[in-house]
Amino acid sequence: MLNIKNLQKSYHGDIVLDGINIEVKPGEIVAVMGPSGCGKSTFIRCINRLVEPNDGEIYYKGQPLHELSEKDMEAVRMDIGFVFQHFNLIERLTVKQNVALGLVKKGHVIEEAYEKAYLALEKVNLSQLAEVKVGQLSGGEKQRVGIARALVLEPGLILLDEPTASLDPILVRDVLDILEDIARGTKTTSMIIVTHEVTFARRVADKIYFMDQGKFIESGTPEKVFNEPVSWIGKKYRELINYC
């Protein structure tokens, strides 16, 4: 499904990604965790080249994404959903219009796009707000619209960049519950989730990668990395779990 080799990125001489390697299988749920500033968001944005890496190879369904033109990448992005930290919605449009926009760009007639958008909104428990302008929604509702927007294209891969980071703590649980339902229901769609939510990652992920200073320093099943950690990050997370 996804195979990344020696991914590297630097800004003005400062190394942000230092030789990232990862392979994600069809239907696999991967969580990427680590301290703020370690390169997690840069990594996930490099996958679909929202950020251009300096070096490395990215293969998605056999396609070398690192070699594709921007025009060809636009087509590939239709099969890679992305859920942003800060929603990236068009507030003057309705909820339904925001979710349907990608389908319209893909060539669907408007009636079909709206029908699919409504079904995607049902999956995130927001179909009742389909005709409401996005600007009237709460932060948690906006993030659920962002998730529906990613789901509606029926992508092979969904990338989630700290999807609860911009939410009030009281709203986080609702969004995590939606994501957990989606993760448990997916069979062919892979997910990579950058998150600080330990309990969520423990329950949902098939594999967890701990990141520090632009490198993956430990990986494995949740049981392995949380119960028998070898990295300092894993040990800190274990302490946090035991504390809770």
N, C-alpha and C positions, 0 to 999 in steps of 0.2 A: 504493500500500500504506500508507505512513505519510508524512504531511506535517505538519511543525511550523513554525509561524510566530511569531516574536517572543516566544519563551518566556522568562519572567522569574520569578525567585524571589529573595526576600531574607529574612533573619532579623534581626529587631530593627534594621532599618535597614542591615544589611550586605548588599550585593548579591552573590548567589551565581551566578545566571544572568542575563546581561545581553543579552537579545535573541537567543536561539538560533533559527536557521533550518536545517532539514534536510529532505531528501526521500529516502526509502528505497524502492526498487523491489522488486517480488516476487522472492524468491530472492536478493536482494543481501546480501552480507556486509559490514558496516561496522564498522570498529574506531575507537574514540575513545581518544585518548592525550593525555597531558599530565602536568605535575607534580602531586604530591599536593596536595589542597586547592584545585584549580582549578575544581571544580564537576562533575566527571565523574559521580560517584555520584548527586548530586542530579539531574542531567539525566536519567539513565536511570530513576530512580525517579519522576520527574515524568511520564514517558511513559504509564505505566498508573495514574498518580495515587496511588501509594503515598506520594508527597509531593505536596501540592497546590501547583501554581504560583500565583503572584500574578497573572499576566497571560499572554496568548498564546493561540494556537489549536493544538489537536492533533487531526488527522484520521487515523483508522485505518479503512481500507477504506470511506472516504466518511463514516464516522460522526464527528460532532464530540464527541470524548471530553471536551473541556473544558465541555460543556454537560450531560453526562449526570448523573443522580442516582447516588448510591452503589450503589443496588440494580442499576441498569442497568450500572454499571461492573463489578460482580461478574460479570455474564454475559460482558462483553467480555474480562475477565481470563482466562476459560477458553480464549480463543484467543490469549493472549499469555503464553508461558512466561517464567518468571523464575528465574534461577540466582543465588543470593545468595553473598556473600563468606563468610558464616559458616554456611552449610548450611541453617539453619532447618528441621531435621528433628525428628520426634517420636521421641525416643530409646527410649521404652518400647515402640514398635511395631516390627514386623519391617521389613526392607528392602522386601519386597513390599507390605506394608500402607501404608507411606509413599508409595510410587510410585502405588498404586491409589487413594489418598484423593481426589484431584481428580476421578477418574472416578466414584467413588461419589457425590460431591457433585453431579456433573453428571447423575446419574440412572441410571447403568449398574448392572445387577445385579452382585452381588459376584463371581460366577464369571467373568463377562466382564471385569470390572475386573482381576481377578487374572491372567487370561490375557494381557491387553494389557500389564499391568505386567511380566510375565515377558519378553515380547518386547522391551519397552523396556530391560530389564536386560541382555538379550543384546547390545543395541547398545553398551552401555558395559562389556561383559565382566564382568558381575556376577551373572549368572543363578544361579551356584552358591551365592550368598549370600542368595538370596531369602527364606529362612526365618530368617535370623539377625537378632537385635535390632540396631538401628542403633547403640546404645551400645557395641557390641563392635567396631565398624569403625575403621579408621584414618582420618585426615583425608582422604587421597586417595580412599578408598573412599566416604566420606560425600559428597564433592563429586560423584563419579560417580553416586551415588544421586540427588542434587539435579538432575543433568542428565537422568537417566532420568525423574524426576518431571515435568520440563518437556516432555520429548519425548512422553510417553505421551498427552498431550492432542492431539497432532498440530496444534500451533498454527501460525498463519500468521506469527507473529513470536516470536522468542526473544530475551530481554534477558539479558545476562550481565554482572554487576557485579563486575569483577576476580575471576574464578572461581578464580584460583590464589593470591590474596593471603594467605589464611590457611593455606597449605600449607607444610610443610617443603620446602626446595628439592629434595630427592631425590624427592619425590612429584609435583612440578610437571610433569615430562615426561610421565608417564602420563596426566594429565588433559588436557594440551595435545594429545597424540596422539589421544585420544578426540574432542576438540572439532574437531580438523582433519578426522578421518574424517567426522564429522557434517556439517561445513561443506561438504566436497567432495561429499557425497552429496545435499545438499538442492537442490531445484529450484524449489520454490514457497514454502518457508519462508524468511523473511528473518531475519537475525541482526544485533543490535547488541552489540558486545563492548567493554566498558571494560577496557583491559589495559595493562600496562607491558611485556609480552613482545614485544619488537621483532621477533625472528625469526619468531615465530608470526604476528604481524600482517602481516608482509611476505609470508608464504606463503599466507595464507588470505583476507585481506580483498580485496574488490573496490575499496573506497574507504576512505581513512583521513582522519580529522578530528583536527587538533591543537587542543587547548583550552588557554586561559590566561585566568585571572581572569574566568571565567564567559562567555567568548566563544570561538567557533571562529575561529582566526586563520589557518588554512591547511587546505586539503583537496585531495584528488586521489587518483589511483591510487598504490599503493605505489611503483611505479617513479618517478613524478614527485616525490612528497614526500620520498622518501629519497635519490634521486639528484640532484635539483635543488631543494632546499628554499629557501624564501624567508623563513620565520619563524625566530626564534631556537630554537624547540623543534625544528623539522625539522633545523636545522644541528647541534644537540646530538645528536639521534638518529643523524645521519649519522656524526658523530665516534665514537659508540659502536659503530656497525656496523663502521667502519673499524678501530677498536681491537680488536674481537673477531676 
